[in-house]
C-alpha cells in the first residue's frame, strides 16, 4: 500500500491537520515520524496516496508544514 506522510515542525500543527482530514472524511493516522526525516516534531500524519490530491490543498500556507513524503507499506490503518 502506498501512502504519504505529512510532516510538521509542531505537534499542535500535526494534530490540527489530522483533525482537519478527519473532518473531511479522509482516512488518516498519527504516526511516529520515520527516522529518515529530520527537522520534524516527532509525529506525522499518514494518509493513503489516492487521497493526495484532496489532502495537498488543505495544508495551505501553514508555516509549520515541513513537507510530504511518500512511502510503501503492507499495513492498512
URFEN-V12881 format. One record per residue. RES is the residue in three letters. PSI is psi in whole degrees, -180 to 180 (none if undefined). BURIAL is b if it has 9 or more other C-alpha atoms within 8 Angstrom, else e. Layout:
BEGIN
res->[RES | RES]
psi->[PSI | PSI]
burial->[BURIAL | BURIAL]
END
This chain:
BEGIN
res->[UNK | UNK | UNK | UNK | UNK | UNK | UNK | UNK | UNK | UNK | UNK | UNK | UNK | UNK | UNK | UNK | UNK | UNK | UNK | UNK | UNK | UNK | UNK | UNK | UNK | UNK | UNK | UNK | UNK | UNK | UNK | UNK | UNK | UNK | UNK | UNK | UNK | UNK | UNK | UNK | UNK | UNK | UNK | UNK | UNK | UNK | UNK | UNK | UNK | UNK | UNK | UNK | UNK | UNK | UNK | UNK | UNK | UNK | UNK | UNK | UNK | UNK | UNK | UNK | UNK | UNK | UNK | UNK | UNK | UNK | UNK | UNK | UNK | UNK | UNK | UNK | UNK]
psi->[129 | 140 | 167 | 156 | 125 | 124 | 134 | 158 | -4 | 135 | -40 | -38 | -38 | -48 | -39 | -39 | -41 | -42 | -40 | -44 | -44 | -35 | -23 | 10 | 35 | 117 | 134 | 168 | 148 | 126 | 166 | 135 | 131 | 143 | -22 | -6 | 117 | 171 | 32 | 169 | -8 | -22 | 153 | 171 | 122 | 135 | 159 | 145 | -31 | -13 | 2 | -45 | -24 | -32 | -42 | -46 | -19 | -15 | -38 | -141 | 45 | 117 | -17 | -9 | 129 | -36 | 172 | 142 | 136 | 145 | 163 | 134 | 149 | -2 | 130 | 152 | none]
burial->[e | b | b | b | b | b | b | b | b | b | b | e | b | b | b | e | b | b | e | b | b | b | e | e | e | b | e | b | b | b | e | e | b | e | e | e | e | e | e | b | b | e | b | b | b | b | b | b | b | e | b | b | e | e | b | e | e | e | b | e | e | e | e | e | b | b | e | e | e | b | e | e | e | e | e | e | e]
END
